[in-house]
Amino acid sequence: MLERPIETADIRQNPSSEYSAVIPKFISRCLNGKPPVIYGTGEQTRDFIYVKDLVKALELLAEKKPNADAVNLGSGKETSVNQLVEVIIRETGCNLRPEHAPERKGEVERSAADITLARNMLGWKPEHSLEGGIKETISWMKKSDR
């Protein structure tokens, strides 16, 4: 058992950090009346997972201590950066089109987690959709003045 439960606030990201992930950056820009900036075409994909789903998986890993060197955690779904921007623009009510900047050197084109092991060993699967997680994140960012 964990010494204390993992709080979602323990692993949130600061959208103003240069090392911040794309979701808080896009949301912050939209909430502040600025267009999201997409590097490259936006067709590159990522596997986005909502923080509460990640926390649940980490708790299960700590409790069950599976006999595995590595367990992939993610949604198991590829989402393009363009698709992500569409959801964020819709959910924030931002009426700005994203800006495109040059592709970053070494950009990974496709990324998705194979979560089969997490399902089989932990009985875990994500419970939040991309849209649901985005809505909750926007709500939290508005309340916390991010």
DSSP file (Angstrom, degrees, kcal/mol; ACC not computed):
  #  RESIDUE AA STRUCTURE BP1 BP2  ACC     N-H-->O    O-->H-N    N-H-->O    O-->H-N    TCO  KAPPA ALPHA  PHI   PSI    X-CA   Y-CA   Z-CA
    1    1 A M              0   0    0      0, 0.0     2,-0.1     0, 0.0    58,-0.0   0.000 360.0 360.0 360.0 147.1    0.0    0.0    0.0
    2    2 A L        -     0   0    0      1,-0.1    57,-0.0    57,-0.1    61,-0.0  -0.393 360.0-127.7 -71.0 148.8    1.2    3.5   -0.7
    3    3 A E  S    S-     0   0    0      1,-0.3    -1,-0.1    -2,-0.1     0, 0.0   0.886  95.7  -2.9 -62.9 -38.3    2.3    5.7    2.2
    4    4 A R  S    S-     0   0    0      3,-0.0    -1,-0.3    -3,-0.0     3,-0.0  -0.982  91.1 -93.0-148.0 150.2   -0.1    8.4    1.0
    5    5 A P        -     0   0    0      0, 0.0     2,-0.5     0, 0.0    -2,-0.0  -0.324  43.3-109.9 -62.7 146.0   -2.4    8.5   -2.0
    6    6 A I        -     0   0    0     49,-0.1     2,-0.3     2,-0.0    53,-0.1  -0.665  34.0-144.9 -75.3 126.9   -0.9   10.1   -5.1
    7    7 A E    >   -     0   0    0     -2,-0.5     3,-1.5     1,-0.1     4,-0.5  -0.736  14.4-130.4 -93.6 141.8   -2.7   13.4   -5.6
    8    8 A T  G >  S+     0   0    0     -2,-0.3     3,-1.2     1,-0.3     4,-0.3   0.834 109.6  63.1 -60.5 -29.6   -3.4   14.6   -9.2
    9    9 A A  G >  S+     0   0    0      1,-0.3     3,-0.6     2,-0.2    -1,-0.3   0.760  90.8  68.2 -65.1 -23.0   -1.9   17.9   -8.1
   10   10 A D  G <  S+     0   0    0     -3,-1.5    -1,-0.3     1,-0.2    -2,-0.2   0.772 110.7  30.9 -66.0 -25.6    1.4   16.1   -7.5
   11   11 A I  G <  S+     0   0    0     -3,-1.2    -1,-0.2    -4,-0.5    -2,-0.2   0.225  86.8 123.1-123.3  15.2    1.8   15.5  -11.3
   12   12 A R    <   -     0   0    0     -3,-0.6     2,-0.4    -4,-0.3    -3,-0.0  -0.373  56.2-126.5 -70.8 158.5    0.1   18.4  -13.0
   13   13 A Q        -     0   0    0     -2,-0.1    -2,-0.1     4,-0.0    -1,-0.1  -0.853  10.5-121.8-111.8 145.6    2.2   20.5  -15.3
   14   14 A N    >   -     0   0    0     -2,-0.4     3,-1.5     1,-0.1     6,-0.1  -0.742  17.7-151.4 -81.8 117.3    2.8   24.2  -15.3
   15   15 A P  T 3  S+     0   0    0      0, 0.0    -1,-0.1     0, 0.0     5,-0.1   0.685  92.5  59.4 -67.3 -15.9    1.6   25.5  -18.7
   16   16 A S  T 3  S+     0   0    0      3,-0.1     2,-0.2    12,-0.0    -2,-0.0   0.563  82.1 103.0 -88.9  -7.2    4.1   28.4  -18.6
   17   17 A S  S X  S-     0   0    0     -3,-1.5     3,-1.6     1,-0.1     8,-0.0  -0.512  74.8-134.3 -74.0 141.0    7.1   26.1  -18.3
   18   18 A E  T 3  S+     0   0    0      1,-0.3    -1,-0.1    -2,-0.2    -2,-0.0   0.705 109.4  53.2 -66.9 -16.0    9.2   25.7  -21.5
   19   19 A Y  T 3  S+     0   0    0     -5,-0.1    -1,-0.3     2,-0.0    -3,-0.1   0.329  84.5 124.6 -97.7   6.2    9.1   22.0  -20.7
   20   20 A S    <   -     0   0    0     -3,-1.6     2,-0.0    -6,-0.1    -7,-0.0  -0.259  65.8-105.1 -66.9 152.5    5.4   21.8  -20.4
   21   21 A A     >  -     0   0    0      1,-0.1     4,-1.5     4,-0.0     5,-0.1  -0.263  31.5-105.3 -74.3 165.8    3.4   19.4  -22.4
   22   22 A V  H  > S+     0   0    0      1,-0.2     4,-3.0     2,-0.2     5,-0.3   0.833 110.2  61.7 -65.4 -36.4    1.3   20.4  -25.4
   23   23 A I  H  > S+     0   0    0      1,-0.2     4,-2.6     2,-0.2     5,-0.2   0.961 107.8  40.2 -62.4 -54.5   -2.2   20.2  -23.7
   24   24 A P  H  > S+     0   0    0      0, 0.0     4,-2.5     0, 0.0    -1,-0.2   0.870 116.5  52.7 -63.7 -31.8   -1.7   22.8  -21.0
   25   25 A K  H  X S+     0   0    0     -4,-1.5     4,-2.4     2,-0.2    -2,-0.2   0.952 111.8  44.3 -64.8 -48.1    0.2   25.0  -23.4
   26   26 A F  H  X S+     0   0    0     -4,-3.0     4,-2.4     2,-0.2     5,-0.2   0.928 115.9  47.2 -62.3 -45.6   -2.6   24.9  -26.0
   27   27 A I  H  X S+     0   0    0     -4,-2.6     4,-2.9    -5,-0.3     5,-0.2   0.938 111.8  50.4 -62.1 -47.0   -5.3   25.4  -23.4
   28   28 A S  H  X S+     0   0    0     -4,-2.5     4,-1.4    -5,-0.2    -1,-0.2   0.916 111.2  48.2 -58.8 -45.0   -3.5   28.3  -21.7
   29   29 A R  H  <>S+     0   0    0     -4,-2.4     5,-3.5    -5,-0.2     3,-0.3   0.930 113.3  47.5 -62.4 -44.7   -3.0   30.0  -25.1
   30   30 A C  H ><5S+     0   0    0     -4,-2.4     3,-1.7     1,-0.2    -2,-0.2   0.925 110.9  50.6 -63.1 -44.3   -6.7   29.6  -26.0
   31   31 A L  H 3<5S+     0   0    0     -4,-2.9    -1,-0.2     1,-0.3    -2,-0.2   0.753 111.5  50.2 -65.4 -23.0   -7.9   30.8  -22.6
   32   32 A N  T 3<5S-     0   0    0     -4,-1.4    -1,-0.3    -3,-0.3    -2,-0.2   0.199 121.8-105.1-100.9  15.4   -5.6   33.9  -23.0
   33   33 A G  T < 5S+     0   0    0     -3,-1.7    -3,-0.2     1,-0.2    -2,-0.1   0.744  81.5 123.6  72.6  24.0   -6.9   34.7  -26.5
   34   34 A K      < -     0   0    0     -5,-3.5    -1,-0.2    -6,-0.2    -2,-0.2  -0.913  64.3-111.8-116.6 145.2   -3.8   33.5  -28.3
   35   35 A P        -     0   0    0      0, 0.0    62,-0.1     0, 0.0     2,-0.1  -0.464  35.8-107.0 -72.8 144.4   -3.8   30.8  -31.0
   36   36 A P        -     0   0    0      0, 0.0    63,-2.9     0, 0.0     2,-0.6  -0.398  31.3-131.4 -63.6 148.2   -2.2   27.5  -30.3
   37   37 A V  E     -a   99   0A   0     61,-0.2     2,-0.5    -3,-0.1    63,-0.2  -0.925  19.3-164.8-108.9 120.0    1.2   27.0  -32.0
   38   38 A I  E     -a  100   0A   0     61,-3.3    63,-2.9    -2,-0.6     2,-0.6  -0.896  13.5-140.6-104.7 127.3    1.7   23.7  -33.8
   39   39 A Y  E >  S-a  101   0A   0     -2,-0.5     3,-0.5    61,-0.2    64,-0.2  -0.781  70.9 -14.7 -87.7 122.9    5.2   22.7  -34.8
   40   40 A G  T 3  S-     0   0    0     61,-3.0    61,-0.2    -2,-0.6    -2,-0.1  -0.503 119.2 -34.4  83.5-155.1    5.2   21.1  -38.2
   41   41 A T  T 3  S-     0   0    0     -2,-0.2    -1,-0.2    59,-0.1    -3,-0.0   0.724  71.4-124.6 -77.4 -22.8    2.1   19.9  -40.0
   42   42 A G  S <  S+     0   0    0     -3,-0.5    40,-2.5    39,-0.1    39,-0.5   0.441  84.3 110.3  88.5   0.1    0.3   18.7  -36.9
   43   43 A E        +     0   0    0     38,-0.2    -3,-0.1    37,-0.2     2,-0.1   0.573  45.7 108.7 -84.4  -8.7   -0.2   15.2  -38.3
   44   44 A Q        -     0   0    0     36,-0.1    37,-2.0    66,-0.1     2,-0.3  -0.405  64.8-138.0 -64.0 146.1    2.3   13.8  -35.8
   45   45 A T  E     -B   80   0B   0     64,-2.6     2,-0.3    35,-0.2    35,-0.2  -0.761  21.8-177.2-113.2 155.5    0.5   11.6  -33.3
   46   46 A R  E     -B   79   0B   0     33,-2.2    33,-2.3    -2,-0.3     2,-0.7  -0.924  30.2-120.7-139.5 164.3    0.7   11.2  -29.5
   47   47 A D        -     0   0    0     -2,-0.3     2,-0.4    31,-0.2    31,-0.1  -0.900  34.1-164.0-110.0  99.9   -1.0    9.0  -27.0
   48   48 A F        -     0   0    0     -2,-0.7     2,-0.4    29,-0.3    29,-0.2  -0.700   7.5-174.7 -91.0 134.8   -2.6   11.4  -24.5
   49   49 A I        -     0   0    0     -2,-0.4     2,-0.2    25,-0.1    80,-0.1  -0.986  27.2-116.5-129.0 138.7   -3.8   10.1  -21.1
   50   50 A Y    >>  -     0   0    0     -2,-0.4     4,-1.9    78,-0.3     3,-0.8  -0.506  26.3-121.4 -75.1 142.8   -5.7   12.0  -18.5
   51   51 A V  H 3> S+     0   0    0      1,-0.3     4,-2.7     2,-0.2     5,-0.2   0.820 110.0  56.1 -56.8 -37.3   -3.9   12.5  -15.2
   52   52 A K  H 3> S+     0   0    0      1,-0.2     4,-2.0     2,-0.2    -1,-0.3   0.868 107.8  49.3 -66.2 -34.5   -6.5   10.7  -13.1
   53   53 A D  H <> S+     0   0    0     -3,-0.8     4,-2.1     2,-0.2    -2,-0.2   0.898 111.4  49.3 -68.4 -40.0   -6.2    7.6  -15.3
   54   54 A L  H  X S+     0   0    0     -4,-1.9     4,-2.5     2,-0.2    -2,-0.2   0.921 109.6  51.3 -64.1 -44.1   -2.4    7.7  -14.9
   55   55 A V  H  X S+     0   0    0     -4,-2.7     4,-2.5     1,-0.2    -2,-0.2   0.918 109.0  51.0 -59.5 -44.5   -2.7    8.1  -11.1
   56   56 A K  H  X S+     0   0    0     -4,-2.0     4,-2.3     1,-0.2    -1,-0.2   0.916 110.6  48.8 -59.9 -43.6   -5.0    5.1  -10.9
   57   57 A A  H  X S+     0   0    0     -4,-2.1     4,-2.4     1,-0.2    -1,-0.2   0.906 110.9  50.2 -63.6 -41.7   -2.5    3.0  -13.0
   58   58 A L  H  X S+     0   0    0     -4,-2.5     4,-2.3     2,-0.2    -2,-0.2   0.888 109.5  51.3 -65.3 -38.8    0.4    4.1  -10.8
   59   59 A E  H  X S+     0   0    0     -4,-2.5     4,-2.2     2,-0.2    -1,-0.2   0.923 110.6  48.7 -62.5 -43.5   -1.5    3.2   -7.6
   60   60 A L  H  X S+     0   0    0     -4,-2.3     4,-3.0     1,-0.2     5,-0.4   0.893 110.3  51.4 -63.7 -39.6   -2.3   -0.3   -9.0
   61   61 A L  H  X S+     0   0    0     -4,-2.4     4,-1.9     1,-0.2    -1,-0.2   0.912 111.2  47.8 -62.3 -42.1    1.4   -0.8  -10.0
   62   62 A A  H  < S+     0   0    0     -4,-2.3    -2,-0.2     2,-0.2    -1,-0.2   0.876 118.0  41.3 -66.8 -37.5    2.4    0.2   -6.5
   63   63 A E  H  < S+     0   0    0     -4,-2.2    -2,-0.2    -5,-0.2    -1,-0.2   0.924 123.8  33.9 -76.4 -46.1   -0.1   -2.2   -4.9
   64   64 A K  H  < S-     0   0    0     -4,-3.0    -3,-0.2    -5,-0.2    -2,-0.2   0.706  82.3-157.3 -87.8 -21.2    0.2   -5.2   -7.2
   65   65 A K     <  -     0   0    0     -4,-1.9    -3,-0.1    -5,-0.4    -4,-0.1   0.922  20.7-148.8  41.6  64.6    3.9   -4.9   -7.9
   66   66 A P        -     0   0    0      0, 0.0     2,-1.8     0, 0.0    -1,-0.1  -0.210  17.8-112.1 -63.3 152.7    3.6   -6.9  -11.2
   67   67 A N  S    S+     0   0    0     54,-0.0     2,-0.3     2,-0.0    -2,-0.0  -0.599  77.4 112.4 -85.6  78.8    6.5   -9.1  -12.3
   68   68 A A        -     0   0    0     -2,-1.8     3,-0.1     1,-0.1    -3,-0.0  -0.993  64.5-140.8-150.2 143.8    7.4   -7.0  -15.4
   69   69 A D  S    S+     0   0    0     -2,-0.3     2,-0.3     1,-0.3    -1,-0.1   0.850  91.2   7.7 -72.8 -34.1   10.4   -4.8  -16.3
   70   70 A A        -     0   0    0      2,-0.0     2,-0.4     0, 0.0    -1,-0.3  -0.996  57.8-165.3-150.3 142.6    8.2   -2.2  -17.9
   71   71 A V        -     0   0    0     -2,-0.3     2,-0.3    -3,-0.1    44,-0.1  -0.986  23.2-134.6-129.5 120.2    4.4   -1.5  -18.3
   72   72 A N        -     0   0    0     -2,-0.4     2,-0.4    42,-0.4    46,-0.3  -0.559  19.8-165.4 -75.1 135.1    3.2    0.9  -20.9
   73   73 A L        +     0   0    0     -2,-0.3     2,-0.3    45,-0.1   -24,-0.1  -0.983  35.0  98.7-122.1 133.6    0.6    3.4  -19.7
   74   74 A G  S    S-     0   0    0     -2,-0.4   -25,-0.1    39,-0.1   -26,-0.1  -0.958  82.1 -79.9 176.8-171.4   -1.4    5.5  -22.1
   75   75 A S        -     0   0    0     -2,-0.3     3,-0.1     2,-0.3   -26,-0.1   0.713  54.2-128.2 -84.2 -21.3   -4.8    5.6  -23.7
   76   76 A G  S    S+     0   0    0      1,-0.3     2,-0.4    -3,-0.0   -27,-0.1   0.557  76.3 104.8  82.0   9.0   -3.8    3.1  -26.3
   77   77 A K        -     0   0    0    -29,-0.2     2,-0.4    34,-0.0   -29,-0.3  -0.967  67.2-132.9-127.1 138.5   -5.0    5.5  -29.0
   78   78 A E        -     0   0    0     -2,-0.4     2,-0.4   -31,-0.1   -31,-0.2  -0.728  23.8-176.5 -85.7 136.1   -3.1    7.8  -31.4
   79   79 A T  E     -B   46   0B   0    -33,-2.3   -33,-2.2    -2,-0.4    32,-0.1  -0.998  21.6-130.4-131.7 128.8   -4.3   11.3  -31.7
   80   80 A S  E  >  -B   45   0B   0     -2,-0.4     4,-2.3   -35,-0.2   -35,-0.2  -0.409  21.2-119.8 -74.2 155.9   -2.8   13.8  -34.1
   81   81 A V  H  > S+     0   0    0    -37,-2.0     4,-2.4   -39,-0.5   -38,-0.2   0.862 116.9  56.4 -62.2 -35.2   -1.8   17.2  -32.8
   82   82 A N  H  > S+     0   0    0    -40,-2.5     4,-2.0   -38,-0.2    -1,-0.2   0.916 107.2  47.8 -62.2 -42.8   -4.3   18.7  -35.3
   83   83 A Q  H  > S+     0   0    0    -41,-0.3     4,-2.0     2,-0.2    -2,-0.2   0.909 110.9  52.0 -63.4 -41.6   -7.1   16.6  -33.7
   84   84 A L  H  X S+     0   0    0     -4,-2.3     4,-2.4     1,-0.2    -2,-0.2   0.927 108.5  50.3 -59.2 -46.8   -6.1   17.7  -30.3
   85   85 A V  H  X S+     0   0    0     -4,-2.4     4,-3.0     1,-0.2     5,-0.3   0.897 107.0  55.0 -60.4 -41.6   -6.2   21.4  -31.2
   86   86 A E  H  X S+     0   0    0     -4,-2.0     4,-2.3     1,-0.2    -1,-0.2   0.925 110.0  46.2 -57.8 -45.1   -9.7   21.0  -32.7
   87   87 A V  H  X S+     0   0    0     -4,-2.0     4,-2.8     2,-0.2    -2,-0.2   0.930 114.4  47.2 -63.9 -46.0  -10.9   19.5  -29.4
   88   88 A I  H  X S+     0   0    0     -4,-2.4     4,-2.2     2,-0.2     6,-0.4   0.911 112.3  49.0 -65.4 -42.7   -9.2   22.3  -27.3
   89   89 A I  H  X>S+     0   0    0     -4,-3.0     4,-1.2    -5,-0.2     5,-1.0   0.926 114.6  46.2 -61.7 -43.8  -10.5   25.1  -29.5
   90   90 A R  H  <5S+     0   0    0     -4,-2.3    -2,-0.2    -5,-0.3     3,-0.2   0.938 115.6  44.7 -63.4 -47.2  -14.0   23.7  -29.4
   91   91 A E  H  <5S+     0   0    0     -4,-2.8    -1,-0.2     1,-0.2    -2,-0.2   0.768 117.3  43.5 -74.3 -25.8  -14.0   23.1  -25.6
   92   92 A T  H  <5S-     0   0    0     -4,-2.2    -1,-0.2    -5,-0.2    -2,-0.2   0.635 103.8-126.7 -90.1 -14.8  -12.4   26.5  -24.8
   93   93 A G  T  <5 +     0   0    0     -4,-1.2     2,-0.4     1,-0.3    -3,-0.2   0.679  52.4 160.0  75.2  16.9  -14.6   28.4  -27.2
   94   94 A C      < -     0   0    0     -5,-1.0    -1,-0.3    -6,-0.4    -2,-0.1  -0.588  29.3-163.0 -74.0 126.3  -11.5   29.9  -28.7
   95   95 A N        +     0   0    0     -2,-0.4     2,-0.4   -65,-0.1    -1,-0.1   0.037  52.2 111.2-101.1  27.3  -12.2   31.2  -32.2
   96   96 A L        -     0   0    0    -62,-0.1    -2,-0.1    -7,-0.1   -62,-0.1  -0.800  65.2-128.4-103.6 142.9   -8.6   31.4  -33.3
   97   97 A R        -     0   0    0     -2,-0.4    -2,-0.1     1,-0.1     2,-0.0  -0.638  36.8-102.5 -82.3 144.8   -7.0   29.2  -35.9
   98   98 A P        -     0   0    0      0, 0.0     2,-0.3     0, 0.0   -61,-0.2  -0.323  30.5-129.4 -66.1 150.8   -3.8   27.5  -34.8
   99   99 A E  E     -a   37   0A   0    -63,-2.9   -61,-3.3    -3,-0.0     2,-0.5  -0.745  16.6-138.3 -95.2 149.0   -0.5   28.9  -36.0
  100  100 A H  E     -a   38   0A   0     -2,-0.3   -61,-0.2   -63,-0.2   -59,-0.1  -0.929  19.0-175.2-111.2 133.7    2.1   26.6  -37.6
  101  101 A A  E     -a   39   0A   0    -63,-2.9   -61,-3.0    -2,-0.5     3,-0.1  -0.759  42.9 -71.8-115.6 165.3    5.8   26.9  -36.8
  102  102 A P        -     0   0    0      0, 0.0    -1,-0.1     0, 0.0     0, 0.0  -0.213  61.0 -93.5 -57.6 148.2    8.7   25.0  -38.4
  103  103 A E        -     0   0    0    -64,-0.2     2,-0.3     1,-0.1   -63,-0.1  -0.305  42.1-113.0 -59.8 143.1    8.9   21.3  -37.4
  104  104 A R    >   -     0   0    0    -65,-0.1     3,-1.7    -3,-0.1    -1,-0.1  -0.614  35.6-102.8 -79.7 139.3   11.2   20.6  -34.5
  105  105 A K  T 3  S+     0   0    0     -2,-0.3    -1,-0.1     1,-0.3     0, 0.0  -0.387 106.3  16.7 -62.0 132.9   14.4   18.7  -35.4
  106  106 A G  T 3  S+     0   0    0      1,-0.2    -1,-0.3    -2,-0.1     2,-0.0   0.603  85.2 170.2  81.4  12.0   14.1   15.0  -34.3
  107  107 A E    <   -     0   0    0     -3,-1.7     2,-0.4     1,-0.1    -1,-0.2  -0.321  35.6-124.2 -59.6 132.4   10.3   15.2  -33.9
  108  108 A V        -     0   0    0      1,-0.1     3,-0.1   -64,-0.0    -1,-0.1  -0.665  17.8-157.5 -77.0 129.8    8.7   11.8  -33.4
  109  109 A E  S    S+     0   0    0     -2,-0.4   -64,-2.6     1,-0.2     2,-0.4   0.898  71.5  18.9 -78.7 -42.1    6.0   11.2  -36.1
  110  110 A R        +     0   0    0    -66,-0.2     2,-0.3   -30,-0.0    -1,-0.2  -0.992  61.1 170.8-136.2 138.7    3.9    8.6  -34.3
  111  111 A S        +     0   0    0     -2,-0.4   -32,-0.3    -3,-0.1     2,-0.3  -0.941  10.0 148.8-149.5 124.5    3.5    7.6  -30.7
  112  112 A A        -     0   0    0     -2,-0.3     2,-0.3   -34,-0.1   -34,-0.1  -0.966  36.7-125.2-153.3 139.6    1.0    5.2  -29.1
  113  113 A A        -     0   0    0     -2,-0.3     2,-0.9   -36,-0.2   -39,-0.1  -0.636  11.5-137.0 -87.3 140.4    1.3    3.0  -26.1
  114  114 A D        +     0   0    0     -2,-0.3     3,-0.4     1,-0.1   -42,-0.4  -0.868  25.5 180.0 -91.3 105.9    0.5   -0.7  -26.2
  115  115 A I     >  +     0   0    0     -2,-0.9     4,-2.2     1,-0.2     5,-0.2   0.184  45.9 111.0 -97.7  17.2   -1.5   -1.0  -22.9
  116  116 A T  H  > S+     0   0    0      1,-0.2     4,-2.7     2,-0.2     5,-0.2   0.908  78.4  49.7 -56.6 -45.8   -2.2   -4.8  -23.2
  117  117 A L  H  > S+     0   0    0     -3,-0.4     4,-3.1     1,-0.2     5,-0.5   0.904 109.3  51.2 -63.3 -42.1    0.1   -5.6  -20.4
  118  118 A A  H  > S+     0   0    0    -46,-0.3     4,-1.7    -4,-0.2     6,-1.5   0.898 112.7  47.1 -61.9 -40.4   -1.4   -3.0  -18.1
  119  119 A R  H  X S+     0   0    0     -4,-2.2     4,-1.4     4,-0.2    -2,-0.2   0.946 118.3  40.4 -64.0 -48.4   -4.9   -4.4  -18.8
  120  120 A N  H  < S+     0   0    0     -4,-2.7    -2,-0.2    -5,-0.2    -3,-0.2   0.911 124.3  34.2 -71.4 -43.8   -3.9   -8.0  -18.3
  121  121 A M  H  < S+     0   0    0     -4,-3.1    -3,-0.2    -5,-0.2    -1,-0.2   0.816 133.6  24.5 -83.1 -31.9   -1.6   -7.6  -15.2
  122  122 A L  H  < S-     0   0    0     -4,-1.7    -3,-0.2    -5,-0.5    -2,-0.2   0.591  92.1-126.2-109.5 -14.3   -3.4   -4.8  -13.5
  123  123 A G     <  +     0   0    0     -4,-1.4     2,-0.3    -5,-0.5    -4,-0.2   0.808  65.2 144.2  68.0  28.1   -7.0   -5.1  -14.8
  124  124 A W        +     0   0    0     -6,-1.5    -1,-0.3    -9,-0.1    -2,-0.1  -0.755  23.2 158.7-106.3 145.3   -6.6   -1.4  -15.7
  125  125 A K        -     0   0    0     -2,-0.3   -50,-0.1    -3,-0.1   -52,-0.0  -0.951  48.2 -90.1-153.7 151.6   -7.8    0.7  -18.6
  126  126 A P        -     0   0    0      0, 0.0   -51,-0.0     0, 0.0     3,-0.0  -0.311  29.8-167.9 -61.6 143.4   -8.3    4.4  -19.0
  127  127 A E        +     0   0    0    -77,-0.1     2,-0.4     2,-0.1   -52,-0.0   0.604  62.8  76.2-105.5 -17.9  -11.7    5.7  -18.0
  128  128 A H  S    S-     0   0    0    -78,-0.1   -78,-0.3     4,-0.0     2,-0.1  -0.807  70.5-138.9-102.6 135.1  -11.5    9.2  -19.4
  129  129 A S     >  -     0   0    0     -2,-0.4     4,-2.6     1,-0.1     5,-0.2  -0.381  32.0-106.1 -76.9 165.7  -11.9   10.1  -23.1
  130  130 A L  H  > S+     0   0    0      1,-0.2     4,-2.4     2,-0.2     5,-0.2   0.937 123.2  48.1 -56.8 -47.1   -9.7   12.7  -24.6
  131  131 A E  H  > S+     0   0    0      1,-0.2     4,-2.6     2,-0.2    -1,-0.2   0.911 111.6  49.3 -62.5 -43.7  -12.6   15.1  -24.7
  132  132 A G  H  > S+     0   0    0      1,-0.2     4,-2.2     2,-0.2    -1,-0.2   0.912 112.4  47.5 -63.1 -43.3  -13.6   14.4  -21.1
  133  133 A G  H  X S+     0   0    0     -4,-2.6     4,-2.3     2,-0.2    -1,-0.2   0.885 111.4  51.1 -65.0 -39.1  -10.0   14.9  -19.8
  134  134 A I  H  X S+     0   0    0     -4,-2.4     4,-2.8    -5,-0.2     5,-0.2   0.929 109.4  50.8 -63.6 -45.3   -9.7   18.1  -21.8
  135  135 A K  H  X S+     0   0    0     -4,-2.6     4,-2.3     1,-0.2    -2,-0.2   0.926 112.6  45.8 -58.6 -46.2  -12.9   19.5  -20.3
  136  136 A E  H  X S+     0   0    0     -4,-2.2     4,-2.4     1,-0.2    -1,-0.2   0.886 113.0  50.3 -65.7 -38.2  -11.7   18.7  -16.8
  137  137 A T  H  X S+     0   0    0     -4,-2.3     4,-2.8     2,-0.2    -2,-0.2   0.912 110.1  49.5 -66.6 -42.4   -8.3   20.2  -17.4
  138  138 A I  H  X S+     0   0    0     -4,-2.8     4,-2.4     2,-0.2    -2,-0.2   0.931 111.3  49.9 -61.1 -45.5   -9.9   23.4  -18.8
  139  139 A S  H  X S+     0   0    0     -4,-2.3     4,-2.1    -5,-0.2    -2,-0.2   0.929 112.6  46.7 -58.8 -46.7  -12.1   23.6  -15.8
  140  140 A W  H  X S+     0   0    0     -4,-2.4     4,-2.4     1,-0.2    -1,-0.2   0.911 111.9  50.5 -62.9 -42.8   -9.2   23.2  -13.4
  141  141 A M  H  <>S+     0   0    0     -4,-2.8     5,-2.5     1,-0.2     4,-0.4   0.871 109.7  50.6 -66.0 -36.1   -7.0   25.7  -15.3
  142  142 A K  H ><5S+     0   0    0     -4,-2.4     3,-0.7    -5,-0.2    -1,-0.2   0.918 113.5  45.4 -65.7 -42.5   -9.8   28.3  -15.2
  143  143 A K  H 3<5S+     0   0    0     -4,-2.1    -2,-0.2     1,-0.2    -1,-0.2   0.857 115.1  46.4 -68.4 -35.8  -10.2   27.8  -11.4
  144  144 A S  T 3<5S-     0   0    0     -4,-2.4    -1,-0.2    -5,-0.2    -2,-0.2   0.404 109.6-122.1 -91.5   3.8   -6.5   27.9  -10.7
  145  145 A D  T < 5       0   0    0     -3,-0.7    -3,-0.2    -4,-0.4    -4,-0.1   0.896 360.0 360.0  60.3  44.1   -6.0   31.0  -12.9
  146  146 A R      <       0   0    0     -5,-2.5    -4,-0.1    -6,-0.1    -1,-0.1   0.432 360.0 360.0 -88.1 360.0   -3.4   29.3  -15.2
